[in-house]
């Protein structure tokens, strides 16, 4: 019996990896041009980091984490999201002593045990950015504009930006009491998960995906009506600057995001094709302190690469092509093999994507291989060609053959 990959995982095969590489190159360039530096953190962390950082009442912590004990009896969790690990690294490595703000980005695999569906796997990759050390609304707008820039650069239309503010810990207290008063009369009708969240974090109830809970939440109080003066001013400044930058947005008071660390501005970029969120983020001013650091404001976002790739292919499927072979060197005889081996090393140094036979195939089989690999040109070298320092170069598209010397420079000039 063949051992198959685990449910919720995906093999990224050689004939599709170029699409991933293209998207990664575009997104990384956008981040780097904004002064952000890449960070890579461990694929697993102590479970406490996520239970404290992400929040014990979230679906991620309650239902979705891959948690196990290592051989030392320590509780370890595979990374379900990137922000908590980045913040842990920020604290542990003393980044607060560096020039502020600290601007970081990453592209890493994440792991969540959840229902497998289109664009949602149990092992998935995320792009993310984290800006630590500034409480200004200008930072909120900067990360939002970076998200907007990614969709523009990848030519992905029909993306809608939704924004909200969920306030700070102080103004949320009043809102949570009002929300409890609204929910309490029907609490017995909510799902069991929502019931456990009622006292600890009733805002999580608004994020419930159960149909009956969604219906019960209709008409719930709106957080925007309970913002303190500071949070209201912060949100107004975000909206004003986005408007001045001509970045369209809608206010969606239902956005609370699925992780407990968010404060003030939260936002989502949603595909209008299917209503799914492609990018989500916001401000998380209390997270650094929550996991053991100094009080440090921060803001960031994350986006699923698989979902981004699906949208990119939908609108730009034929826009990029895999890198096809520039040249294949077919050989006959030992002297020709030696000559081709030396020549191909020089041609690769010149930047050509080229191969030669390494299976000791017949000449006919070598041409068949070159055709399958979509080689643009084939250079055929035998012992006579080595002696005469000249060989035939065949254009595989039109079949034309030309004589060319066996010097790398001459071959490169013929091909380009």
Secondary structure, DSSP 8 states (H G I E B T S, - for coil): ------TT-----TTTHHHHHHHHHHHHHHHHHTT-EE----SEEEHHHHHHHT-TTSHIIIII--EEE-TTS-EEEE-S-SHHHHHHHHHHTTGGGSSSSEEEEEEEEEE-----BTTB-SEEEEEEEEEES---HHHHHHHHHHHHHHHHHTT---EEEEEEE---HHHHHHHHHHHHHHHHTTGGGS-HHHHHHHHH-GGGGGG---HHHHHHTTT---GGGG--HHHHHHHHHHHHHHHHTT---EE-TT---SSTT-EEEEEEEEETTT--EEEEEEE-TTHHHHTTS----EEEEEEEHHHHHHHHHHHHTTT------SEEEEEESHHHHHHHHHHHHHHHHTT--EEE--S---HHHHHHHHHHTT-SEEEEEEHHHHHHTEEEEEETTT--EEEEES-HHHHHHHH-
